[in-house]
Amino acid sequence: MINYLPLHDAGEIRLIELLPDRFDNEIRISLSHVVLPPTPPERMIDIQGLQRTLPPDWEVLQTAEGRAIYVHGRDTSWTHPDPNFKYVEEDWDPAADFGNLSFEALSYCWGPVQPQETILCASGSLSVRSNLASALRYLRYQDRPRIIWIDAICIDQSNPDERSVQVARMGSIYALAERVVVWLGLPTEDSALALRELETMGKQIEMAQGTRQSPECTHPEWETMCPDTKTVKSFLARPWFQRLWIWQEITLAKQAQVQCGHATTSWYYLRRGLIVLLECNAPDARKHELMPGPLRHLPYNTTRKAGSTLWNGMPSLLQETAKCLYTDPRDAIYALSSLVSDELSKKIIPNYRLSAGQVFQDFMLLFIQDFRSTVLLELCELEARRIEAPTWVPDFSNLVPSSTTPCFAAGKTLPEANMISGALRVLGVQVGQVAAVSNVKSGGIPESVTKGFTLIKTWYEFGAKKVPSEIYPEAFFTVLFRGWIQERRVDKINSNVIGLYDDYLRLDDVDSVDFEETASRSQLMHHFMKDERHHSFFFAGKDHVGLGPLGTRTGDVLAIVFGCHLPLVLRKCHEGFQVVGPAYVYGLSEAQVLLGTVPHPWVAKMDSRNSLEYLNNDTGKVSHEDPRLGPLPNGCEEVAPGRFRFAGAVEIIEEDPRWTAESLKERGVSLETFYLV
């Protein structure tokens, strides 16, 4: 066994020197200690300044990696259209930032415990799993050493205290590495072909405020590209693509090389190849079959967004990684800690002596405190829990997958939340109780279009008996697609209530022999089969039909909680309320419980950023100001979006005074304190 020398706390890590040798010879390494330097600030491009130098009809954007790209219609270029304009982007130079410290970091899967292989070190020997041994052989140079960081060797895995400290440094390690090397495993007969096909696809596009044609594009009709299904499916089934830790390892990498056997490509092209695969014209069912669930989100993730952290936010990040693979449940938080805001990341201190339930509870309280948001309550699911913790603490190691649901049931309220004797005290409004629940539930993507339509029909007929017929089609299809319909959106999407309802009526009359083929071409089933749903369908009085958690029961309470976007299904118990899970309910998504309905001629719609805006149907005017709110209190002004100051005060507050509990009470809203246990 290797005799590990202790690491000092001052940012010290171990690095491996992989000694040169022939491919089949035994593996020899040496270990050294180095101190990690601070992570340098991210270099940002002056996009606004560059835009002012461009001719009319040209636009400059920043790619996912931070490079400037010039756009003119469908055409793109890496060079400024004015040949006399001199602008040179700085290439990242590790030596300039880190002096003589230069190393690579390995991103790989640990793989099965057995078999193992012994590698030699000056301070002893070490048994490593076969996948790592294979990686070391393929990565080893014959003529020079290679400096690399590998978690299984560089961290003393038998020391939980060291492990906790080093796990906290992993984000910095991958961000500071000169290059991250992704090891996908041993080659197969067609793995090199799959890598080449995805690389070719990736060279056709750029990622800059959406997907657009690359300056090097050789296939302008890239949307029609689709590789050999069998080859790519086998390649993307490799364990690396489903592993949780790779999200921080690959997202934080300055540069990354992907290697399978001896075949290599850059992550730059591979991630774009995956996006082409996702956005090509192939049927959605086929794309779902080709790509493991988490992989459908990974290529879009980036740390670059005008200097901020991951663009999609922590709740979405947790949902997108819900089906990723990892061994320790606590890593559901620790593996993502480097991808949240710097302020929150510094407070997430890995401690493998704590239970998963305690880790999750601590994180939940940190999130509520730092972001003044209870939005993570939307990840609670009573029936899916495997941890010992209060029901207001989500089981982050077993989240129920769900797509983004644009909803503002609690408007712009901020939470009034604190923990009392293990209970989370929150403020909100009780809307009513669940009056009836359909016996048929949705447990994922239906196995066939026929089964999917049967589910839709069962739910439709269930609610049709309870909701007035003149509004029911709109209510039902708004709920079924959780607001992703044309009537609720500003951006252009294909699905609308009339079209969906027409499809439903038409398919209900189709002969069973032709049903699968006919239904597959319908707008209704095309959109329904895209997403994974784990829901009950329920009725809660008035016009309130909704999708709720699988465990929803008759008599459960429907509540709006301050700071939480979605309504919550709660269950009364002796000590307070259990959190059953989130719901999407017709008539509750635009803060109607707090402010009433949006007055005519205004209509609330979601924009492309999933923010509410208000359209005046008489004048065509669009406003981001809610017409129900009225003016700010006397002496108060909005000094910046979401920032307010009262006359004579120095302090700027980040809470709209019209959304406070006191203001809502003055409107006649009956607020209630809930103790979540």
C-alpha positions in Angstrom: 0.0 0.0 0.0 1.0 3.6 -0.6 2.1 5.4 2.5 0.3 8.7 2.0 2.0 11.8 3.6 -0.5 14.2 5.1 -1.7 17.1 3.1 -1.5 20.6 4.5 -4.8 22.6 4.7 -3.4 25.6 2.7 -4.8 24.4 -0.7 -2.4 21.5 -1.0 -3.1 18.6 -3.4 -1.2 15.6 -4.7 -0.3 15.1 -8.4 0.7 11.9 -10.2 3.7 11.7 -12.4 2.9 8.9 -14.8 6.3 7.5 -15.8 7.0 6.7 -19.4 7.1 3.1 -20.6 5.9 0.7 -23.3 2.1 0.0 -23.5 2.2 -3.5 -21.9 4.7 -2.9 -19.2 3.7 -2.5 -15.6 2.5 1.0 -14.5 4.8 3.1 -12.4 4.0 6.5 -10.8 5.3 8.9 -8.3 3.4 11.3 -6.1 4.2 15.0 -5.3 2.5 17.7 -3.3 1.7 21.1 -4.8 -0.3 24.1 -3.6 -3.2 25.2 -5.8 -3.2 28.8 -6.8 -6.4 30.9 -6.6 -8.6 30.5 -9.6 -8.0 33.5 -11.9 -11.0 35.7 -12.8 -12.9 34.7 -15.9 -11.9 36.7 -19.0 -15.0 38.5 -20.4 -15.4 40.1 -23.8 -16.7 43.6 -24.1 -19.6 42.6 -26.2 -21.3 46.0 -26.1 -18.1 47.7 -27.1 -17.6 45.3 -30.0 -21.2 45.8 -31.1 -20.7 49.5 -31.6 -17.9 48.8 -34.1 -20.1 46.7 -36.4 -21.8 47.7 -39.6 -25.7 47.6 -39.6 -27.3 44.2 -39.7 -24.3 42.6 -38.0 -24.3 41.3 -34.4 -21.6 40.0 -32.1 -22.3 37.2 -29.6 -20.4 35.2 -27.1 -20.1 31.5 -27.5 -20.5 29.0 -24.6 -16.8 29.0 -24.2 -16.6 32.8 -24.2 -15.3 33.4 -27.8 -16.7 36.3 -29.9 -18.6 35.3 -33.0 -19.9 37.7 -35.6 -23.4 37.1 -37.1 -25.0 38.4 -40.3 -28.3 36.7 -41.0 -27.5 32.9 -41.2 -23.8 33.6 -41.8 -21.3 33.6 -39.0 -17.6 34.5 -38.9 -14.7 34.4 -36.4 -13.3 37.6 -37.9 -14.6 41.2 -37.6 -16.3 42.3 -40.9 -14.2 45.4 -41.0 -10.7 44.3 -42.1 -9.2 47.4 -40.6 -10.5 46.7 -37.1 -7.9 45.2 -34.9 -9.2 43.0 -32.1 -7.2 40.0 -30.8 -8.8 37.7 -28.3 -6.4 36.5 -25.6 -5.8 32.7 -25.6 -5.8 31.1 -22.2 -2.2 30.7 -21.1 -1.8 28.4 -18.1 1.8 29.5 -17.6 0.7 33.2 -17.3 -1.8 32.3 -14.6 -0.2 29.5 -12.7 3.6 29.8 -13.3 5.3 26.4 -13.5 2.2 24.5 -12.3 0.9 22.5 -15.2 -1.2 19.4 -15.0 -4.1 17.5 -16.5 -7.1 16.1 -14.6 -8.8 12.8 -15.4 -12.5 12.5 -15.8 -13.6 8.8 -15.8 -15.7 6.1 -14.2 -14.4 4.1 -11.3 -16.1 1.0 -12.7 -16.5 -2.4 -10.9 -14.4 -3.1 -7.8 -13.0 -6.3 -9.4 -10.7 -7.1 -11.1 -7.9 -4.9 -9.9 -4.3 -4.3 -11.0 -1.3 -3.3 -9.0 0.6 -0.1 -9.9 4.0 0.7 -8.5 5.0 3.9 -6.6 8.2 5.0 -4.9 6.4 4.9 -1.5 4.8 1.4 -2.1 2.1 -0.1 -4.4 -1.5 0.5 -4.9 -4.4 -1.6 -6.3 -6.6 0.2 -8.8 -9.7 -0.9 -10.7 -9.4 -2.2 -14.2 -10.9 0.8 -15.9 -8.3 3.1 -14.3 -5.5 0.8 -15.1 -6.6 0.7 -18.8 -6.8 4.5 -18.8 -3.3 4.8 -17.5 -1.9 2.5 -20.2 -3.6 4.4 -23.0 -2.6 7.8 -21.6 1.0 6.9 -20.8 3.6 8.3 -23.1 6.6 6.2 -24.1 9.2 9.0 -24.1 8.2 11.5 -21.4 6.3 11.6 -18.1 2.7 12.9 -17.8 1.5 15.0 -14.9 -2.1 14.2 -14.0 -4.6 14.4 -11.1 -6.8 11.4 -10.5 -9.1 11.3 -7.6 -8.8 7.5 -6.7 -5.0 7.9 -6.3 -4.5 11.5 -5.3 -7.0 11.4 -2.4 -6.4 9.0 0.4 -9.8 7.2 0.1 -9.4 5.6 3.5 -9.3 8.9 5.3 -12.8 10.5 5.4 -11.5 13.8 6.8 -9.0 14.2 3.9 -11.6 13.1 1.5 -14.0 15.8 2.7 -11.4 18.5 2.3 -10.2 17.3 -1.1 -13.7 16.9 -2.5 -14.3 20.6 -1.7 -11.2 21.4 -3.9 -12.2 19.3 -6.9 -14.0 22.2 -8.6 -10.8 24.3 -8.4 -8.7 21.3 -9.6 -10.7 20.8 -12.8 -10.9 24.6 -13.4 -7.2 25.0 -13.0 -6.1 22.0 -15.0 -4.4 22.8 -18.3 -6.6 20.1 -19.8 -9.2 17.7 -18.6 -8.9 14.3 -20.2 -12.1 12.3 -20.5 -11.6 8.5 -20.5 -14.6 6.7 -22.0 -13.1 3.2 -21.8 -11.7 0.5 -24.0 -12.4 0.7 -27.8 -15.0 -1.5 -29.5 -15.5 -2.3 -33.2 -17.4 0.9 -33.9 -16.5 3.3 -31.1 -14.0 5.3 -33.3 -16.7 5.6 -36.0 -19.2 7.0 -33.5 -16.7 9.5 -32.2 -15.9 10.6 -35.8 -19.6 11.0 -36.7 -20.4 13.0 -33.6 -17.3 15.2 -34.2 -18.4 15.9 -37.8 -21.9 16.8 -36.6 -20.4 19.1 -33.9 -18.3 21.0 -36.4 -21.5 22.3 -38.1 -22.8 24.5 -35.3 -21.9 27.1 -32.7 -23.5 27.7 -29.3 -24.2 31.4 -29.0 -27.7 32.5 -27.7 -29.1 29.3 -29.2 -27.8 27.1 -31.9 -26.5 28.6 -35.1 -24.4 27.6 -38.1 -20.6 27.5 -37.5 -18.2 29.5 -39.6 -16.6 26.1 -40.5 -19.9 24.5 -41.4 -19.7 22.1 -44.4 -23.3 20.8 -44.0 -25.6 23.9 -44.0 -28.6 21.6 -43.6 -27.3 20.1 -40.4 -30.8 19.7 -39.0 -31.2 16.7 -41.3 -28.0 15.0 -40.1 -28.5 11.8 -38.1 -25.7 9.2 -37.6 -26.0 5.4 -37.6 -28.4 4.7 -34.8 -26.9 1.4 -33.6 -23.4 2.8 -33.5 -24.2 6.0 -31.6 -26.6 4.3 -29.2 -23.9 1.8 -28.1 -21.4 4.6 -27.8 -23.6 6.9 -25.7 -24.5 4.0 -23.4 -21.0 4.1 -21.9 -21.1 4.8 -18.1 -19.2 8.1 -18.3 -22.2 9.8 -20.0 -24.5 8.9 -17.0 -22.1 9.8 -14.2 -22.9 12.7 -11.9 -19.4 13.9 -11.1 -18.7 14.6 -14.8 -21.0 17.6 -14.7 -18.5 19.7 -12.8 -15.5 18.0 -14.3 -16.4 18.8 -17.9 -18.3 22.1 -17.3 -15.4 23.7 -15.4 -12.7 22.5 -17.9 -10.8 25.2 -19.8 -10.1 22.6 -22.4 -11.1 18.9 -22.6 -10.1 16.0 -24.7 -12.3 12.9 -25.0 -10.6 9.6 -25.5 -11.9 6.1 -26.2 -9.0 3.7 -26.7 -6.6 5.6 -28.9 -9.4 7.6 -30.7 -9.7 11.2 -29.5 -11.7 14.3 -30.1 -12.3 17.6 -28.3 -15.3 18.0 -25.9 -15.9 21.3 -27.8 -17.0 19.3 -30.9 -18.5 16.3 -29.1 -20.9 18.5 -27.0 -22.0 20.2 -30.2 -22.5 16.9 -31.9 -24.8 15.8 -29.1 -26.8 19.1 -29.6 -27.2 18.4 -33.3 -28.4 14.9 -32.4 -30.9 16.5 -30.0 -32.0 19.2 -32.4 -32.0 17.3 -35.7 -35.3 16.4 -37.4 -35.3 12.8 -36.2 -38.4 11.7 -34.3 -38.3 12.6 -30.6 -38.9 8.9 -29.6 -35.8 8.0 -31.5 -33.7 10.7 -29.9 -34.9 9.6 -26.4 -33.9 6.1 -27.2 -30.4 7.2 -28.3 -29.4 9.3 -25.4 -29.6 8.6 -21.6 -31.8 11.1 -19.8 -29.1 13.2 -18.1 -27.1 13.5 -21.4 -30.0 15.4 -23.0 -29.1 18.4 -20.7 -25.3 18.2 -20.2 -24.2 19.7 -23.5 -26.1 22.9 -22.9 -24.6 23.6 -19.5 -22.0 26.3 -19.2 -20.5 28.5 -16.5 -20.4 31.5 -18.9 -23.3 33.9 -18.6 -22.2 37.4 -18.3 -19.9 36.4 -15.4 -22.5 34.5 -13.5 -22.8 30.8 -12.6 -24.7 28.1 -14.4 -27.5 29.7 -16.5 -30.2 27.2 -15.6 -30.1 27.7 -11.8 -29.8 25.2 -9.0 -33.4 23.8 -9.1 -33.1 23.0 -12.8 -29.6 21.6 -12.3 -30.8 19.2 -9.6 -33.7 18.1 -11.8 -31.5 17.6 -14.9 -29.0 15.4 -12.9 -31.7 13.5 -11.1 -31.0 10.3 -13.1 -27.2 10.5 -13.0 -25.3 7.7 -11.4 -23.1 8.0 -8.2 -22.3 5.8 -5.3 -22.7 8.0 -2.2 -26.1 9.8 -1.8 -24.4 12.8 -0.2 -22.7 13.4 -3.6 -26.1 14.5 -5.0 -25.1 17.9 -3.4 -21.3 17.7 -3.1 -20.8 16.8 -6.8 -22.6 19.9 -7.9 -21.2 22.3 -5.3 -18.7 23.9 -7.7 -21.5 24.8 -10.1 -23.6 27.0 -7.8 -22.9 30.6 -6.9 -19.6 31.3 -5.3 -21.3 32.5 -2.1 -23.3 29.3 -1.7 -20.4 27.1 -2.9 -18.1 28.4 -0.1 -20.7 27.4 2.5 -21.2 23.8 1.2 -18.4 22.0 3.2 -18.3 18.3 2.4 -18.5 16.2 5.5 -18.8 12.4 4.9 -19.4 11.9 8.6 -22.9 13.4 8.3 -25.9 11.4 7.2 -27.4 12.1 3.8 -30.5 13.5 5.5 -28.5 15.9 7.5 -26.4 17.0 4.4 -29.6 17.7 2.5 -31.3 19.5 5.4 -28.2 21.8 5.8 -28.2 22.5 2.1 -31.9 23.3 2.1 -31.5 25.8 4.9 -28.5 27.4 3.2 -30.4 27.8 0.0 -33.4 29.4 1.7 -31.1 31.8 3.5 -28.8 32.7 0.6 -31.4 33.0 -2.1 -34.4 34.0 -0.1 -36.3 31.3 -1.9 -38.3 28.3 -1.0 -38.4 27.0 -4.6 -36.5 23.8 -3.6 -39.7 22.7 -1.8 -40.9 21.9 -5.4 -38.4 19.0 -5.4 -40.1 17.3 -2.4 -41.9 14.0 -3.2 -43.3 12.2 -0.2 -43.7 8.8 -2.0 -40.1 8.8 -3.3 -38.3 9.5 -0.1 -35.5 7.2 1.1 -33.8 9.5 3.7 -34.5 10.2 7.3 -35.3 13.9 7.4 -38.4 16.1 7.6 -40.6 16.1 4.5 -39.7 19.7 3.7 -36.2 18.4 2.9 -36.1 17.0 -0.6 -34.4 13.6 -1.1 -31.9 14.9 -3.6 -30.5 11.4 -4.1 -33.9 10.2 -5.5 -35.6 13.2 -7.2 -38.6 12.5 -9.4 -37.6 13.8 -12.9 -39.7 16.7 -14.2 -39.2 19.3 -17.0 -39.3 23.0 -16.4 -42.7 24.3 -15.4 -43.1 28.1 -15.8 -45.3 29.2 -13.0 -45.6 32.1 -10.6 -48.3 31.0 -8.1 -46.7 33.0 -5.3 -45.8 36.0 -7.6 -42.7 37.9 -6.4 -43.2 37.2 -2.7 -40.1 36.4 -0.6 -40.3 33.6 1.9 -40.9 34.2 5.6 -39.3 30.9 6.7 -37.4 29.7 9.6 -36.8 26.3 11.4 -38.4 25.7 14.8 -37.7 22.4 16.5 -37.1 20.6 13.2 -40.2 22.1 11.5 -40.0 24.7 8.8 -42.3 27.6 9.5 -43.6 29.2 6.2 -46.2 31.8 5.3 -48.8 31.2 2.6 -52.4 30.8 1.6 -54.6 27.7 1.7 -56.4 27.4 -1.6 -58.6 24.5 -0.8 -58.6 20.7 -0.6 -58.2 17.9 -3.2 -61.7 16.7 -3.9 -61.0 13.8 -6.3 -58.0 12.0 -7.8 -57.9 9.9 -10.9 -57.1 6.3 -10.3 -54.8 6.3 -13.4 -51.4 7.9 -12.8 -48.4 8.7 -15.1 -45.1 7.1 -14.2 -42.8 8.3 -16.9 -42.8 8.3 -20.7 -45.6 5.9 -21.9 -44.4 2.7 -23.6 -46.4 3.5 -26.8 -48.4 6.3 -28.4 -51.5 4.2 -27.8 -50.9 3.9 -24.1 -50.1 7.6 -24.0 -53.4 8.5 -25.6 -55.3 6.2 -23.3 -53.9 8.1 -20.3 -54.9 11.4 -21.8 -58.4 10.2 -22.5 -58.8 8.8 -19.0 -57.7 12.1 -17.5 -59.8 14.2 -19.8 -63.0 12.2 -19.1 -62.3 12.4 -15.3 -62.1 16.2 -15.3 -64.9 16.8 -17.8 -67.5 15.6 -15.3 -66.3 18.3 -12.8 -65.4 21.5 -14.7 -67.7 23.6 -16.9 -67.5 22.5 -20.5 -66.9 26.1 -21.9 -63.5 26.3 -20.2 -62.5 22.7 -19.8 -60.5 22.2 -23.0 -58.4 25.2 -22.2 -58.0 24.1 -18.5 -57.2 20.5 -19.4 -54.6 21.1 -22.1 -53.0 24.0 -20.2 -52.5 21.6 -17.3 -51.5 18.6 -19.4 -48.6 20.6 -20.9 -47.9 22.6 -17.8 -48.4 26.0 -19.5 -46.3 25.2 -22.6 -49.0 26.2 -25.0 -49.3 29.0 -27.5 -52.0 30.8 -25.6 -49.8 31.2 -22.5 -46.5 32.1 -24.3 -45.0 35.1 -26.1 -42.4 33.0 -27.9 -43.5 30.9 -30.9 -44.4 27.3 -30.0 -46.5 25.0 -32.1 -49.0 23.6 -29.7 -52.3 25.5 -29.0 -55.5 24.6 -27.3 -57.7 24.5 -30.4 -55.2 22.2 -32.3 -54.6 19.9 -29.3 -58.4 19.6 -28.7 -59.0 18.9 -32.4 -56.4 16.2 -32.3 -57.9 14.7 -29.2 -61.4 14.5 -30.8 -60.1 13.2 -34.1 -57.9 10.5 -32.5 -60.8 9.4 -30.3 -62.5 8.2 -33.5 -59.5 6.6 -35.2 -59.7 2.8 -35.8 -57.4 0.8 -33.6 -55.6 -0.8 -36.5 -54.3 2.6 -37.8 -54.1 4.4 -34.5 -50.4 4.1 -33.7 -49.2 5.5 -37.0 -51.9 8.2 -37.2 -51.5 9.4 -33.6 -47.7 9.6 -34.0 -48.1 12.3 -36.6 -50.5 14.4 -34.4 -49.4 17.6 -32.6 -51.0 16.3 -29.4 -49.0 13.0 -29.2 -45.8 14.5 -30.7 -45.6 16.9 -27.8 -46.9 14.6 -25.1 -44.4 11.9 -25.8 -41.4 14.3 -25.4 -41.5 14.6 -21.7 -41.3 12.3 -18.7 -44.3 12.7 -16.4 -44.7 11.4 -12.8 -48.1 12.7 -11.8 -51.6 12.2 -10.5 -54.5 14.1 -12.1 -56.8 15.7 -9.6 -59.7 18.1 -9.0 -59.7 20.7 -6.2 -63.0 22.5 -6.5 -64.1 25.4 -8.7 -62.1 25.2 -12.0 -59.0 23.8 -10.3 -57.8 20.7 -12.2 -54.2 19.9 -11.8 -51.2 17.6 -12.0 -49.9 16.7 -8.6 -47.4 14.2 -7.1 -48.0 10.5 -7.4 -49.0 10.3 -3.7 -51.8 12.9 -3.9 -54.9 11.8 -1.9 -58.4 13.1 -1.5 -58.4 15.6 1.4 -54.9 16.8 0.9 -54.4 20.6 1.1 -53.5 22.8 -1.8 -51.4 25.7 -0.7 -49.4 28.7 -2.1 -46.2 29.2 -0.1 -44.3 32.5 -0.2 -41.2 32.2 -2.4 -42.3 29.0 -4.1 -43.2 29.1 -7.8 -45.5 26.1 -7.8 -48.5 25.3 -5.6 -47.8 22.6 -3.0 -49.9 19.6 -2.0 -49.7 19.3 1.8 -51.0 16.6 4.1 -52.3 17.5 7.6 -50.8 15.6 10.4 -50.6 15.9 14.2 -47.5 18.1 14.3 -48.4 20.3 11.2 -48.2 19.5 7.5 -46.2 17.0 5.5 -45.0 18.1 2.0 -46.5 15.6 -0.5 -45.1 17.5 -3.5 -45.6 20.2 -6.1 -48.6 20.7 -8.4 -49.5 22.6 -11.5 -53.1 23.8 -11.3 -55.2 25.7 -13.8 -55.9 29.2 -12.7 -53.1 29.4 -10.1 -50.0 30.1 -12.2 -50.1 33.9 -12.3 -50.6 34.7 -8.6 -54.4 34.8 -8.9 -54.8 33.7 -5.3 -52.8 36.7 -4.1 -53.8 39.4 -6.6 -57.0 38.2 -8.3 -57.5 37.6 -12.0 -55.6 39.8 -14.5 -58.1 42.5 -15.6 -59.4 42.9 -19.1 -57.9 43.8 -21.6 -54.6 42.6 -20.1 -53.4 39.0 -20.6 -50.5 37.4 -18.7 -48.0 35.5 -20.8 -44.6 33.9 -20.3 -41.7 35.2 -22.4 -38.7 33.2 -23.7 -37.0 33.6 -20.3 -40.0 32.2 -18.5 -40.8 35.6 -17.0 -44.3 37.0 -16.9 -45.2 39.9 -19.1 -48.6 41.5 -19.7 -50.2 42.1 -23.1 -52.9 44.7 -23.6 -55.2 43.1 -26.2 -56.7 46.5 -27.1 -53.5 48.5 -27.7 -51.0 45.7 -28.3 -48.8 47.3 -25.6 -46.6 44.9 -23.7 -45.5 45.6 -20.1 -43.5 43.8 -17.5 -45.4 45.7 -14.8 -48.3 43.7 -13.3 -51.5 45.8 -13.9 -53.0 44.4 -10.7 -50.3 45.8 -8.4 -50.9 49.5 -8.7 -48.3 52.2 -8.0 -45.5 51.9 -5.5 -46.1 53.4 -2.1 -45.5 57.1 -1.7 -41.8 57.9 -1.3 -40.6 54.6 -2.8 -38.9 54.3 -6.1 -37.5 51.4 -8.1 -33.8 52.3 -8.6 -33.0 49.2 -10.7 -35.0 46.2 -11.7 -36.1 44.5 -8.5 -34.3 47.0 -6.3 -36.2 49.7 -4.3 -35.4 52.6 -2.0 -37.6 54.8 0.1 -37.1 58.6 0.2 -34.5 59.7 2.7 -33.2 56.1 3.1 -29.7 55.0 2.1 -30.5 51.3 2.2 -31.7 49.6 -1.1 -34.1 46.7 -0.5 -34.6 43.8 -2.9 -38.3 43.2 -2.0 -41.1 45.0 -3.9 -43.1 46.5 -1.0 -46.3 45.7 -2.9 -45.5 42.0 -2.4 -45.0 42.0 1.4 -47.2 40.1 3.7 -48.5 43.5 5.1 -49.4 44.8 1.7 -51.2 41.5 0.8 -53.2 41.6 4.0 -54.3 45.1 3.2 -55.7 43.7 -0.1 -57.7 41.2 1.9 -55.6 38.1 1.4 -56.0 35.6 4.2 -52.5 34.5 5.1 -51.7 31.4 7.1 -48.6 30.0 8.8 -47.8 26.4 7.9 -45.5 24.2 10.0 -43.9 21.7 7.6 -42.6 18.6 9.3 
